[in-house]
Amino acid sequence: MKITNDNIEEYLIKTNFQKRIDKLATKYQNKKVMIYGASMTFDKIRENYDISKLNIIGIADIRFEDGQEYAGYKTYNSYTFLEEKPDVVLIAMLESEIAEYFFEDTLVPKFGDFKYEPLMKYSFFQILKELFAP
């Protein structure tokens, strides 16, 4: 199943996404979490799953200015959010590698290394299926 904005809800249900959120909440308990990407993916997750156990300090996106609000979260620009010193950045984009390239090319040289990972994690089996799907 190729994951797109059109079938993201189906994918989240199929993969029992709440379990992923719960694991992240345990892993990053008492840690400051920044969400990167105010995407349709994040909106679907926020609307349908309990993310309250994640200590989300804000959401960063290229289209945001610092200090506004989006879906109840303080906003940050893609170039400034690391000034908040989050313990981890969770990438809420379907194509998280786009953000990862941006982080490595633009932000790491300015701010130094920081911890990040995709909010949606694909299993090895899912990746193989994607590679060999017609």
N, CA, C and O atoms as a Tinker XYZ file with bonds, in Angstrom:
   536  protein
     1  N      0.843000   -1.181000    0.000000    73     2
     2  CA     0.000000    0.000000    0.000000    64     1     3
     3  C      0.883000    1.237000    0.000000    63     2     4     5
     4  O      1.578000    1.515000    0.977000    81     3
     5  N      0.852000    1.959000   -1.073000    73     3     6
     6  CA     1.570000    3.233000   -1.137000    64     5     7
     7  C      0.787000    4.237000   -0.303000    63     6     8     9
     8  O     -0.404000    4.450000   -0.530000    81     7
     9  N      1.460000    4.848000    0.661000    73     7    10
    10  CA     0.788000    5.770000    1.558000    64     9    11
    11  C      0.760000    7.161000    0.925000    63    10    12    13
    12  O      1.792000    7.709000    0.538000    81    11
    13  N     -0.444000    7.712000    0.831000    73    11    14
    14  CA    -0.648000    9.045000    0.282000    64    13    15
    15  C     -1.564000    9.818000    1.225000    63    14    16    17
    16  O     -2.100000    9.251000    2.178000    81    15
    17  N     -1.740000   11.091000    0.965000    73    15    18
    18  CA    -2.666000   11.881000    1.771000    64    17    19
    19  C     -4.088000   11.342000    1.679000    63    18    20    21
    20  O     -4.877000   11.500000    2.610000    81    19
    21  N     -4.414000   10.703000    0.552000    73    19    22
    22  CA    -5.758000   10.172000    0.360000    64    21    23
    23  C     -6.048000    8.938000    1.222000    63    22    24    25
    24  O     -7.191000    8.712000    1.619000    81    23
    25  N     -5.025000    8.152000    1.508000    73    23    26
    26  CA    -5.276000    6.925000    2.269000    64    25    27
    27  C     -4.559000    6.891000    3.619000    63    26    28    29
    28  O     -4.387000    5.821000    4.202000    81    27
    29  N     -4.143000    8.050000    4.116000    73    27    30
    30  CA    -3.403000    8.093000    5.376000    64    29    31
    31  C     -4.233000    7.561000    6.548000    63    30    32    33
    32  O     -3.705000    6.853000    7.406000    81    31
    33  N     -5.523000    7.895000    6.590000    73    31    34
    34  CA    -6.367000    7.410000    7.695000    64    33    35
    35  C     -6.429000    5.891000    7.699000    63    34    36    37
    36  O     -6.317000    5.262000    8.751000    81    35
    37  N     -6.606000    5.307000    6.530000    73    35    38
    38  CA    -6.662000    3.844000    6.404000    64    37    39
    39  C     -5.360000    3.219000    6.906000    63    38    40    41
    40  O     -5.379000    2.222000    7.627000    81    39
    41  N     -4.240000    3.810000    6.521000    73    39    42
    42  CA    -2.932000    3.304000    6.951000    64    41    43
    43  C     -2.790000    3.385000    8.476000    63    42    44    45
    44  O     -2.334000    2.432000    9.108000    81    43
    45  N     -3.174000    4.506000    9.058000    73    43    46
    46  CA    -3.034000    4.683000   10.502000    64    45    47
    47  C     -3.864000    3.659000   11.274000    63    46    48    49
    48  O     -3.418000    3.117000   12.286000    81    47
    49  N     -5.064000    3.404000   10.789000    73    47    50
    50  CA    -5.920000    2.404000   11.432000    64    49    51
    51  C     -5.310000    1.018000   11.281000    63    50    52    53
    52  O     -5.221000    0.258000   12.245000    81    51
    53  N     -4.894000    0.700000   10.067000    73    51    54
    54  CA    -4.342000   -0.621000    9.754000    64    53    55
    55  C     -3.095000   -0.944000   10.586000    63    54    56    57
    56  O     -2.871000   -2.096000   10.956000    81    55
    57  N     -2.304000    0.063000   10.869000    73    55    58
    58  CA    -1.051000   -0.169000   11.607000    64    57    59
    59  C     -1.180000    0.077000   13.108000    63    58    60    61
    60  O     -0.178000    0.096000   13.823000    81    59
    61  N     -2.423000    0.267000   13.592000    73    59    62
    62  CA    -2.656000    0.525000   15.015000    64    61    63
    63  C     -1.724000    1.639000   15.504000    63    62    64    65
    64  O     -0.895000    1.439000   16.392000    81    63
    65  N     -1.888000    2.804000   14.902000    73    63    66
    66  CA    -0.965000    3.911000   15.114000    64    65    67
    67  C     -0.893000    4.393000   16.560000    63    66    68    69
    68  O      0.131000    4.932000   16.981000    81    67
    69  N     -1.963000    4.206000   17.317000    73    67    70
    70  CA    -1.924000    4.627000   18.726000    64    69    71
    71  C     -0.790000    3.920000   19.464000    63    70    72    73
    72  O     -0.184000    4.486000   20.373000    81    71
    73  N     -0.515000    2.701000   19.072000    73    71    74
    74  CA     0.577000    1.934000   19.684000    64    73    75
    75  C      1.924000    2.643000   19.458000    63    74    76    77
    76  O      2.757000    2.710000   20.362000    81    75
    77  N      2.120000    3.161000   18.263000    73    75    78
    78  CA     3.355000    3.911000   17.947000    64    77    79
    79  C      3.449000    5.168000   18.821000    63    78    80    81
    80  O      4.508000    5.469000   19.372000    81    79
    81  N      2.345000    5.892000   18.941000    73    79    82
    82  CA     2.341000    7.098000   19.769000    64    81    83
    83  C      2.659000    6.748000   21.220000    63    82    84    85
    84  O      3.443000    7.438000   21.871000    81    83
    85  N      2.053000    5.684000   21.721000    73    83    86
    86  CA     2.288000    5.271000   23.101000    64    85    87
    87  C      3.755000    4.904000   23.330000    63    86    88    89
    88  O      4.317000    5.219000   24.378000    81    87
    89  N      4.373000    4.240000   22.351000    73    87    90
    90  CA     5.800000    3.900000   22.467000    64    89    91
    91  C      6.653000    5.158000   22.490000    63    90    92    93
    92  O      7.597000    5.257000   23.275000    81    91
    93  N      6.326000    6.121000   21.632000    73    91    94
    94  CA     7.067000    7.379000   21.618000    64    93    95
    95  C      6.887000    8.137000   22.928000    63    94    96    97
    96  O      7.835000    8.731000   23.440000    81    95
    97  N      5.680000    8.118000   23.464000    73    95    98
    98  CA     5.406000    8.805000   24.735000    64    97    99
    99  C      6.231000    8.189000   25.866000    63    98   100   101
   100  O      6.725000    8.906000   26.736000    81    99
   101  N      6.376000    6.882000   25.854000    73    99   102
   102  CA     7.199000    6.216000   26.867000    64   101   103
   103  C      8.679000    6.529000   26.638000    63   102   104   105
   104  O      9.405000    6.855000   27.577000    81   103
   105  N      9.110000    6.427000   25.403000    73   103   106
   106  CA    10.517000    6.674000   25.049000    64   105   107
   107  C     10.944000    8.098000   25.397000    63   106   108   109
   108  O     12.062000    8.321000   25.861000    81   107
   109  N     10.051000    9.059000   25.171000    73   107   110
   110  CA    10.383000   10.466000   25.384000    64   109   111
   111  C      9.630000   11.086000   26.560000    63   110   112   113
   112  O      9.306000   12.274000   26.566000    81   111
   113  N      9.366000   10.242000   27.548000    73   111   114
   114  CA     8.690000   10.728000   28.752000    64   113   115
   115  C      9.527000   11.839000   29.384000    63   114   116   117
   116  O     10.742000   11.703000   29.526000    81   115
   117  N      8.880000   12.922000   29.758000    73   115   118
   118  CA     9.536000   14.087000   30.379000    64   117   119
   119  C     10.552000   14.766000   29.470000    63   118   120   121
   120  O     11.438000   15.471000   29.953000    81   119
   121  N     10.436000   14.567000   28.174000    73   119   122
   122  CA    11.320000   15.215000   27.192000    64   121   123
   123  C     10.504000   16.228000   26.397000    63   122   124   125
   124  O      9.304000   16.052000   26.186000    81   123
   125  N     11.174000   17.288000   25.961000    73   123   126
   126  CA    10.515000   18.308000   25.144000    64   125   127
   127  C     10.483000   17.829000   23.687000    63   126   128   129
   128  O     11.523000   17.545000   23.092000    81   127
   129  N      9.278000   17.747000   23.127000    73   127   130
   130  CA     9.069000   17.240000   21.777000    64   129   131
   131  C      8.623000   18.391000   20.871000    63   130   132   133
   132  O      7.697000   19.132000   21.199000    81   131
   133  N      9.291000   18.525000   19.738000    73   131   134
   134  CA     8.880000   19.483000   18.713000    64   133   135
   135  C      8.366000   18.670000   17.532000    63   134   136   137
   136  O      9.010000   17.708000   17.114000    81   135
   137  N      7.233000   19.042000   17.003000    73   135   138
   138  CA     6.703000   18.411000   15.794000    64   137   139
   139  C      7.203000   19.224000   14.610000    63   138   140   141
   140  O      7.127000   20.452000   14.619000    81   139
   141  N      7.710000   18.547000   13.599000    73   139   142
   142  CA     8.153000   19.239000   12.388000    64   141   143
   143  C      7.231000   18.850000   11.250000    63   142   144   145
   144  O      7.170000   17.684000   10.859000    81   143
   145  N      6.519000   19.822000   10.723000    73   143   146
   146  CA     5.638000   19.593000    9.588000    64   145   147
   147  C      4.175000   19.677000    9.968000    63   146   148   149
   148  O      3.621000   18.737000   10.540000    81   147
   149  N      3.553000   20.788000    9.655000    73   147   150
   150  CA     2.121000   20.963000    9.886000    64   149   151
   151  C      1.394000   20.418000    8.670000    63   150   152   153
   152  O      0.779000   21.159000    7.903000    81   151
   153  N      1.478000   19.137000    8.517000    73   151   154
   154  CA     0.977000   18.480000    7.313000    64   153   155
   155  C     -0.403000   17.886000    7.532000    63   154   156   157
   156  O     -0.917000   17.854000    8.651000    81   155
   157  N     -0.995000   17.413000    6.435000    73   155   158
   158  CA    -2.257000   16.704000    6.519000    64   157   159
   159  C     -2.075000   15.454000    7.393000    63   158   160   161
   160  O     -2.993000   15.045000    8.104000    81   159
   161  N     -0.908000   14.869000    7.331000    73   159   162
   162  CA    -0.614000   13.697000    8.148000    64   161   163
   163  C     -0.739000   14.038000    9.624000    63   162   164   165
   164  O     -1.406000   13.326000   10.375000    81   163
   165  N     -0.097000   15.128000   10.042000    73   163   166
   166  CA    -0.179000   15.524000   11.452000    64   165   167
   167  C     -1.619000   15.845000   11.833000    63   166   168   169
   168  O     -2.064000   15.488000   12.924000    81   167
   169  N     -2.345000   16.509000   10.954000    73   167   170
   170  CA    -3.739000   16.841000   11.254000    64   169   171
   171  C     -4.570000   15.580000   11.480000    63   170   172   173
   172  O     -5.369000   15.529000   12.415000    81   171
   173  N     -4.393000   14.571000   10.640000    73   171   174
   174  CA    -5.136000   13.308000   10.804000    64   173   175
   175  C     -4.768000   12.624000   12.118000    63   174   176   177
   176  O     -5.634000   12.095000   12.815000    81   175
   177  N     -3.483000   12.639000   12.450000    73   175   178
   178  CA    -3.031000   12.027000   13.701000    64   177   179
   179  C     -3.628000   12.783000   14.890000    63   178   180   181
   180  O     -4.179000   12.174000   15.808000    81   179
   181  N     -3.516000   14.089000   14.867000    73   179   182
   182  CA    -4.004000   14.932000   15.957000    64   181   183
   183  C     -5.510000   14.778000   16.153000    63   182   184   185
   184  O     -5.990000   14.762000   17.286000    81   183
   185  N     -6.250000   14.665000   15.064000    73   183   186
   186  CA    -7.709000   14.563000   15.131000    64   185   187
   187  C     -8.196000   13.189000   15.588000    63   186   188   189
   188  O     -9.272000   13.078000   16.176000    81   187
   189  N     -7.412000   12.142000   15.322000    73   187   190
   190  CA    -7.901000   10.782000   15.551000    64   189   191
   191  C     -7.166000    9.976000   16.617000    63   190   192   193
   192  O     -7.584000    8.865000   16.943000    81   191
   193  N     -6.079000   10.516000   17.164000    73   191   194
   194  CA    -5.287000    9.755000   18.126000    64   193   195
   195  C     -4.932000   10.619000   19.330000    63   194   196   197
   196  O     -4.888000   11.846000   19.244000    81   195
   197  N     -4.684000    9.957000   20.443000    73   195   198
   198  CA    -4.344000   10.663000   21.677000    64   197   199
   199  C     -2.836000   10.912000   21.714000    63   198   200   201
   200  O     -2.047000   10.004000   21.974000    81   199
   201  N     -2.460000   12.153000   21.449000    73   199   202
   202  CA    -1.042000   12.524000   21.488000    64   201   203
   203  C     -0.712000   13.322000   22.747000    63   202   204   205
   204  O      0.373000   13.892000   22.861000    81   203
   205  N     -1.645000   13.359000   23.681000    73   203   206
   206  CA    -1.495000   14.190000   24.881000    64   205   207
   207  C     -0.345000   13.753000   25.789000    63   206   208   209
   208  O      0.142000   14.552000   26.589000    81   207
   209  N      0.090000   12.516000   25.679000    73   207   210
   210  CA     1.194000   12.055000   26.532000    64   209   211
   211  C      2.563000   12.481000   26.000000    63   210   212   213
   212  O      3.574000   12.345000   26.688000    81   211
   213  N      2.586000   12.995000   24.776000    73   211   214
   214  CA     3.821000   13.568000   24.238000    64   213   215
   215  C      3.914000   15.004000   24.741000    63   214   216   217
   216  O      2.939000   15.750000   24.648000    81   215
   217  N      5.037000   15.394000   25.257000    73   215   218
   218  CA     5.233000   16.757000   25.764000    64   217   219
   219  C      5.583000   17.677000   24.585000    63   218   220   221
   220  O      6.730000   18.091000   24.418000    81   219
   221  N      4.569000   17.982000   23.779000    73   219   222
   222  CA     4.780000   18.773000   22.572000    64   221   223
   223  C      4.888000   20.250000   22.950000    63   222   224   225
   224  O      3.945000   20.845000   23.470000    81   223
   225  N      6.061000   20.826000   22.676000    73   223   226
   226  CA     6.289000   22.235000   23.012000    64   225   227
   227  C      5.969000   23.161000   21.845000    63   226   228   229
   228  O      5.915000   24.378000   22.020000    81   227
   229  N      5.756000   22.601000   20.654000    73   227   230
   230  CA     5.421000   23.423000   19.507000    64   229   231
   231  C      5.452000   22.626000   18.222000    63   230   232   233
   232  O      5.758000   21.434000   18.194000    81   231
   233  N      5.121000   23.341000   17.159000    73   231   234
   234  CA     5.126000   22.731000   15.836000    64   233   235
   235  C      5.837000   23.677000   14.877000    63   234   236   237
   236  O      5.551000   24.874000   14.836000    81   235
   237  N      6.759000   23.128000   14.116000    73   235   238
   238  CA     7.561000   23.930000   13.188000    64   237   239
   239  C      7.185000   23.598000   11.755000    63   238   240   241
   240  O      6.909000   22.450000   11.407000    81   239
   241  N      7.184000   24.643000   10.938000    73   239   242
   242  CA     6.873000   24.456000    9.527000    64   241   243
   243  C      7.419000   25.658000    8.767000    63   242   244   245
   244  O      7.497000   26.761000    9.308000    81   243
   245  N      7.789000   25.441000    7.533000    73   243   246
   246  CA     8.368000   26.500000    6.704000    64   245   247
   247  C      7.399000   27.676000    6.536000    63   246   248   249
   248  O      7.831000   28.815000    6.360000    81   247
   249  N      6.105000   27.405000    6.590000    73   247   250
   250  CA     5.114000   28.466000    6.370000    64   249   251
   251  C      4.740000   29.236000    7.638000    63   250   252   253
   252  O      3.944000   30.173000    7.582000    81   251
   253  N      5.304000   28.849000    8.768000    73   251   254
   254  CA     4.963000   29.492000   10.032000    64   253   255
   255  C      5.923000   30.615000   10.383000    63   254   256   257
   256  O      7.070000   30.656000    9.938000    81   255
   257  N      5.407000   31.524000   11.201000    73   255   258
   258  CA     6.241000   32.513000   11.870000    64   257   259
   259  C      6.300000   32.099000   13.337000    63   258   260   261
   260  O      5.399000   31.416000   13.825000    81   259
   261  N      7.330000   32.497000   14.026000    73   259   262
   262  CA     7.449000   32.182000   15.446000    64   261   263
   263  C      6.340000   32.855000   16.249000    63   262   264   265
   264  O      5.950000   33.991000   15.978000    81   263
   265  N      5.843000   32.120000   17.248000    73   263   266
   266  CA     4.957000   32.711000   18.225000    64   265   267
   267  C      3.487000   32.777000   17.876000    63   266   268   269
   268  O      2.703000   33.341000   18.638000    81   267
   269  N      3.093000   32.220000   16.754000    73   267   270
   270  CA     1.666000   32.172000   16.440000    64   269   271
   271  C      1.105000   30.875000   16.999000    63   270   272   273
   272  O      1.738000   30.243000   17.845000    81   271
   273  N     -0.067000   30.473000   16.541000    73   271   274
   274  CA    -0.668000   29.239000   17.028000    64   273   275
   275  C     -1.249000   28.436000   15.869000    63   274   276   277
   276  O     -1.836000   28.986000   14.938000    81   275
   277  N     -1.067000   27.122000   15.955000    73   275   278
   278  CA    -1.640000   26.197000   14.975000    64   277   279
   279  C     -2.183000   25.008000   15.748000    63   278   280   281
   280  O     -1.434000   24.321000   16.443000    81   279
   281  N     -3.460000   24.766000   15.633000    73   279   282
   282  CA    -4.111000   23.618000   16.270000    64   281   283
   283  C     -3.811000   23.545000   17.775000    63   282   284   285
   284  O     -3.684000   22.460000   18.342000    81   283
   285  N     -3.701000   24.705000   18.398000    73   283   286
   286  CA    -3.456000   24.745000   19.834000    64   285   287
   287  C     -1.991000   24.671000   20.240000    63   286   288   289
   288  O     -1.681000   24.638000   21.430000    81   287
   289  N     -1.105000   24.646000   19.285000    73   287   290
   290  CA     0.335000   24.570000   19.566000    64   289   291
   291  C      1.027000   25.855000   19.118000    63   290   292   293
   292  O      0.641000   26.464000   18.120000    81   291
   293  N      2.034000   26.255000   19.854000    73   291   294
   294  CA     2.841000   27.409000   19.477000    64   293   295
   295  C      3.615000   27.057000   18.206000    63   294   296   297
   296  O      4.095000   25.934000   18.052000    81   295
   297  N      3.729000   28.024000   17.304000    73   295   298
   298  CA     4.395000   27.768000   16.028000    64   297   299
   299  C      5.811000   28.328000   15.986000    63   298   300   301
   300  O      6.155000   29.292000   16.670000    81   299
   301  N      6.611000   27.676000   15.150000    73   299   302
   302  CA     8.000000   28.089000   14.930000    64   301   303
   303  C      8.317000   27.946000   13.451000    63   302   304   305
   304  O      7.765000   27.087000   12.763000    81   303
   305  N      9.187000   28.774000   12.985000    73   303   306
   306  CA     9.665000   28.687000   11.612000    64   305   307
   307  C     10.685000   27.556000   11.513000    63   306   308   309
   308  O     11.329000   27.208000   12.503000    81   307
   309  N     10.826000   27.000000   10.351000    73   307   310
   310  CA    11.757000   25.885000   10.126000    64   309   311
   311  C     13.208000   26.240000   10.436000    63   310   312   313
   312  O     14.017000   25.357000   10.720000    81   311
   313  N     13.533000   27.511000   10.383000    73   311   314
   314  CA    14.916000   27.927000   10.595000    64   313   315
   315  C     15.200000   28.348000   12.037000    63   314   316   317
   316  O     16.353000   28.599000   12.388000    81   315
   317  N     14.161000   28.429000   12.878000    73   315   318
   318  CA    14.367000   28.936000   14.243000    64   317   319
   319  C     13.942000   27.986000   15.351000    63   318   320   321
   320  O     14.281000   28.223000   16.511000    81   319
   321  N     13.222000   26.935000   15.043000    73   319   322
   322  CA    12.636000   26.100000   16.091000    64   321   323
   323  C     13.665000   25.463000   17.017000    63   322   324   325
   324  O     13.352000   25.169000   18.171000    81   323
   325  N     14.872000   25.247000   16.540000    73   323   326
   326  CA    15.886000   24.614000   17.390000    64   325   327
   327  C     16.373000   25.535000   18.500000    63   326   328   329
   328  O     17.028000   25.081000   19.439000    81   327
   329  N     16.061000   26.823000   18.403000    73   327   330
   330  CA    16.386000   27.737000   19.494000    64   329   331
   331  C     15.630000   27.362000   20.771000    63   330   332   333
   332  O     16.035000   27.753000   21.865000    81   331
   333  N     14.539000   26.612000   20.640000    73   331   334
   334  CA    13.754000   26.143000   21.787000    64   333   335
   335  C     14.391000   24.934000   22.467000    63   334   336   337
   336  O     13.927000   24.501000   23.522000    81   335
   337  N     15.435000   24.393000   21.878000    73   335   338
   338  CA    16.181000   23.252000   22.415000    64   337   339
   339  C     15.297000   22.039000   22.761000    63   338   340   341
   340  O     15.284000   21.568000   23.898000    81   339
   341  N     14.562000   21.550000   21.756000    73   339   342
   342  CA    13.769000   20.343000   22.009000    64   341   343
   343  C     14.702000   19.147000   22.223000    63   342   344   345
   344  O     15.813000   19.108000   21.694000    81   343
   345  N     14.233000   18.186000   22.999000    73   343   346
   346  CA    15.010000   16.959000   23.197000    64   345   347
   347  C     14.921000   16.059000   21.975000    63   346   348   349
   348  O     15.840000   15.290000   21.691000    81   347
   349  N     13.809000   16.158000   21.251000    73   347   350
   350  CA    13.617000   15.363000   20.044000    64   349   351
   351  C     12.663000   16.101000   19.112000    63   350   352   353
   352  O     11.765000   16.817000   19.557000    81   351
   353  N     12.871000   15.916000   17.828000    73   351   354
   354  CA    11.988000   16.457000   16.803000    64   353   355
   355  C     11.333000   15.269000   16.108000    63   354   356   357
   356  O     12.016000   14.406000   15.557000    81   355
   357  N     10.013000   15.234000   16.139000    73   355   358
   358  CA     9.276000   14.178000   15.452000    64   357   359
   359  C      8.775000   14.733000   14.131000    63   358   360   361
   360  O      8.044000   15.723000   14.096000    81   359
   361  N      9.173000   14.091000   13.055000    73   359   362
   362  CA     8.840000   14.551000   11.709000    64   361   363
   363  C      7.471000   14.006000   11.317000    63   362   364   365
   364  O      7.284000   12.796000   11.192000    81   363
   365  N      6.520000   14.914000   11.125000    73   363   366
   366  CA     5.140000   14.526000   10.824000    64   365   367
   367  C      4.829000   14.730000    9.350000    63   366   368   369
   368  O      3.844000   15.375000    8.990000    81   367
   369  N      5.674000   14.176000    8.512000    73   367   370
   370  CA     5.489000   14.270000    7.061000    64   369   371
   371  C      5.542000   12.864000    6.481000    63   370   372   373
   372  O      6.269000   12.009000    6.987000    81   371
   373  N      4.778000   12.624000    5.426000    73   371   374
   374  CA     4.838000   11.308000    4.783000    64   373   375
   375  C      6.233000   11.029000    4.247000    63   374   376   377
   376  O      6.740000    9.914000    4.371000    81   375
   377  N      6.843000   12.028000    3.660000    73   375   378
   378  CA     8.193000   11.861000    3.106000    64   377   379
   379  C      9.195000   12.517000    4.052000    63   378   380   381
   380  O      9.721000   13.595000    3.778000    81   379
   381  N      9.444000   11.845000    5.161000    73   379   382
   382  CA    10.288000   12.413000    6.213000    64   381   383
   383  C     11.722000   12.661000    5.749000    63   382   384   385
   384  O     12.436000   13.472000    6.338000    81   383
   385  N     12.139000   11.962000    4.696000    73   383   386
   386  CA    13.511000   12.151000    4.218000    64   385   387
   387  C     13.732000   13.573000    3.692000    63   386   388   389
   388  O     14.864000   14.055000    3.698000    81   387
   389  N     12.686000   14.242000    3.244000    73   387   390
   390  CA    12.825000   15.640000    2.811000    64   389   391
   391  C     13.258000   16.497000    4.000000    63   390   392   393
   392  O     14.174000   17.311000    3.881000    81   391
   393  N     12.605000   16.316000    5.137000    73   391   394
   394  CA    12.975000   17.049000    6.349000    64   393   395
   395  C     14.372000   16.650000    6.813000    63   394   396   397
   396  O     15.155000   17.503000    7.230000    81   395
   397  N     14.684000   15.365000    6.744000    73   395   398
   398  CA    15.993000   14.899000    7.192000    64   397   399
   399  C     17.122000   15.528000    6.368000    63   398   400   401
   400  O     18.148000   15.918000    6.925000    81   399
   401  N     16.940000   15.628000    5.062000    73   399   402
   402  CA    17.946000   16.298000    4.218000    64   401   403
   403  C     18.084000   17.760000    4.602000    63   402   404   405
   404  O     19.197000   18.277000    4.693000    81   403
   405  N     16.956000   18.434000    4.828000    73   403   406
   406  CA    16.973000   19.831000    5.251000    64   405   407
   407  C     17.712000   19.979000    6.586000    63   406   408   409
   408  O     18.529000   20.885000    6.751000    81   407
   409  N     17.426000   19.101000    7.517000    73   407   410
   410  CA    18.092000   19.160000    8.824000    64   409   411
   411  C     19.605000   19.039000    8.657000    63   410   412   413
   412  O     20.370000   19.853000    9.173000    81   411
   413  N     20.021000   17.998000    7.919000    73   411   414
   414  CA    21.457000   17.733000    7.770000    64   413   415
   415  C     22.180000   18.837000    6.996000    63   414   416   417
   416  O     23.291000   19.228000    7.352000    81   415
   417  N     21.543000   19.333000    5.941000    73   415   418
   418  CA    22.193000   20.340000    5.086000    64   417   419
   419  C     22.152000   21.748000    5.657000    63   418   420   421
   420  O     23.088000   22.523000    5.462000    81   419
   421  N     21.081000   22.087000    6.359000    73   419   422
   422  CA    20.870000   23.471000    6.772000    64   421   423
   423  C     20.963000   23.692000    8.275000    63   422   424   425
   424  O     21.614000   24.636000    8.723000    81   423
   425  N     20.321000   22.834000    9.057000    73   423   426
   426  CA    20.230000   23.094000   10.497000    64   425   427
   427  C     21.405000   22.566000   11.299000    63   426   428   429
   428  O     21.877000   23.240000   12.215000    81   427
   429  N     21.885000   21.376000   10.974000    73   427   430
   430  CA    23.017000   20.820000   11.726000    64   429   431
   431  C     24.248000   21.724000   11.644000    63   430   432   433
   432  O     24.902000   21.932000   12.666000    81   431
   433  N     24.594000   22.275000   10.468000    73   431   434
   434  CA    25.743000   23.180000   10.431000    64   433   435
   435  C     25.574000   24.413000   11.331000    63   434   436   437
   436  O     26.554000   24.935000   11.861000    81   435
   437  N     24.338000   24.870000   11.498000    73   435   438
   438  CA    24.085000   26.069000   12.306000    64   437   439
   439  C     23.922000   25.759000   13.798000    63   438   440   441
   440  O     24.452000   26.479000   14.644000    81   439
   441  N     23.184000   24.678000   14.120000    73   439   442
   442  CA    22.834000   24.369000   15.504000    64   441   443
   443  C     23.579000   23.174000   16.090000    63   442   444   445
   444  O     23.540000   22.968000   17.303000    81   443
   445  N     24.245000   22.397000   15.276000    73   443   446
   446  CA    24.870000   21.168000   15.743000    64   445   447
   447  C     23.884000   20.012000   15.657000    63   446   448   449
   448  O     22.714000   20.198000   15.324000    81   447
   449  N     24.372000   18.824000   15.960000    73   447   450
   450  CA    23.531000   17.630000   15.884000    64   449   451
   451  C     22.364000   17.727000   16.856000    63   450   452   453
   452  O     22.482000   18.308000   17.935000    81   451
   453  N     21.249000   17.155000   16.462000    73   451   454
   454  CA    20.081000   17.068000   17.331000    64   453   455
   455  C     19.333000   15.788000   16.989000    63   454   456   457
   456  O     19.492000   15.224000   15.906000    81   455
   457  N     18.523000   15.346000   17.928000    73   455   458
   458  CA    17.807000   14.076000   17.775000    64   457   459
   459  C     16.493000   14.310000   17.029000    63   458   460   461
   460  O     15.730000   15.222000   17.347000    81   459
   461  N     16.254000   13.462000   16.033000    73   459   462
   462  CA    14.992000   13.510000   15.300000    64   461   463
   463  C     14.666000   12.118000   14.796000    63   462   464   465
   464  O     15.534000   11.259000   14.642000    81   463
   465  N     13.371000   11.928000   14.544000    73   463   466
   466  CA    12.913000   10.676000   13.947000    64   465   467
   467  C     11.527000   10.882000   13.354000    63   466   468   469
   468  O     10.795000   11.782000   13.765000    81   467
   469  N     11.173000   10.043000   12.385000    73   467   470
   470  CA     9.841000   10.160000   11.787000    64   469   471
   471  C      8.757000    9.775000   12.792000    63   470   472   473
   472  O      8.925000    8.837000   13.571000    81   471
   473  N      7.670000   10.490000   12.768000    73   471   474
   474  CA     6.525000   10.139000   13.603000    64   473   475
   475  C      5.917000    8.830000   13.109000    63   474   476   477
   476  O      5.516000    7.979000   13.902000    81   475
   477  N      5.855000    8.684000   11.791000    73   475   478
   478  CA     5.362000    7.447000   11.188000    64   477   479
   479  C      6.563000    6.596000   10.811000    63   478   480   481
   480  O      7.370000    6.973000    9.961000    81   479
   481  N      6.666000    5.464000   11.446000    73   479   482
   482  CA     7.800000    4.582000   11.195000    64   481   483
   483  C      7.303000    3.357000   10.435000    63   482   484   485
   484  O      6.298000    2.748000   10.802000    81   483
   485  N      8.013000    3.010000    9.384000    73   483   486
   486  CA     7.625000    1.874000    8.564000    64   485   487
   487  C      8.445000    0.654000    8.949000    63   486   488   489
   488  O      9.648000    0.746000    9.191000    81   487
   489  N      7.777000   -0.487000    9.001000    73   487   490
   490  CA     8.478000   -1.724000    9.314000    64   489   491
   491  C      9.287000   -2.173000    8.090000    63   490   492   493
   492  O      9.033000   -1.732000    6.970000    81   491
   493  N     10.237000   -3.033000    8.317000    73   491   494
   494  CA    11.049000   -3.590000    7.237000    64   493   495
   495  C     10.148000   -4.264000    6.202000    63   494   496   497
   496  O     10.366000   -4.129000    4.998000    81   495
   497  N      9.138000   -4.989000    6.679000    73   495   498
   498  CA     8.201000   -5.671000    5.797000    64   497   499
   499  C      7.432000   -4.669000    4.936000    63   498   500   501
   500  O      7.241000   -4.899000    3.741000    81   499
   501  N      6.993000   -3.566000    5.530000    73   499   502
   502  CA     6.265000   -2.539000    4.773000    64   501   503
   503  C      7.153000   -1.927000    3.690000    63   502   504   505
   504  O      6.690000   -1.669000    2.579000    81   503
   505  N      8.405000   -1.698000    4.006000    73   503   506
   506  CA     9.339000   -1.134000    3.036000    64   505   507
   507  C      9.548000   -2.094000    1.864000    63   506   508   509
   508  O      9.536000   -1.674000    0.707000    81   507
   509  N      9.739000   -3.373000    2.159000    73   507   510
   510  CA     9.899000   -4.360000    1.097000    64   509   511
   511  C      8.664000   -4.415000    0.194000    63   510   512   513
   512  O      8.779000   -4.502000   -1.029000    81   511
   513  N      7.483000   -4.363000    0.812000    73   511   514
   514  CA     6.251000   -4.382000    0.054000    64   513   515
   515  C      6.186000   -3.183000   -0.892000    63   514   516   517
   516  O      5.781000   -3.313000   -2.048000    81   515
   517  N      6.587000   -2.024000   -0.391000    73   515   518
   518  CA     6.592000   -0.798000   -1.213000    64   517   519
   519  C      7.543000   -0.949000   -2.407000    63   518   520   521
   520  O      7.211000   -0.568000   -3.530000    81   519
   521  N      8.724000   -1.510000   -2.148000    73   519   522
   522  CA     9.715000   -1.641000   -3.192000    64   521   523
   523  C      9.277000   -2.547000   -4.320000    63   522   524   525
   524  O      9.583000   -2.298000   -5.486000    81   523
   525  N      8.549000   -3.615000   -3.963000    73   523   526
   526  CA     8.207000   -4.604000   -4.957000    64   525   527
   527  C      6.749000   -4.553000   -5.401000    63   526   528   529
   528  O      6.290000   -5.431000   -6.131000    81   527
   529  N      6.015000   -3.521000   -4.961000    73   527   530
   530  CA     4.622000   -3.371000   -5.397000    64   529   531
   531  C      4.588000   -2.925000   -6.851000    63   530   532   533
   532  O      5.426000   -2.133000   -7.281000    81   531
   533  N      3.615000   -3.435000   -7.611000    73   531   534
   534  CA     3.513000   -3.046000   -9.035000    64   533   535
   535  C      3.108000   -1.588000   -9.206000    63   534   536
   536  O      2.980000   -1.111000  -10.333000    81   535
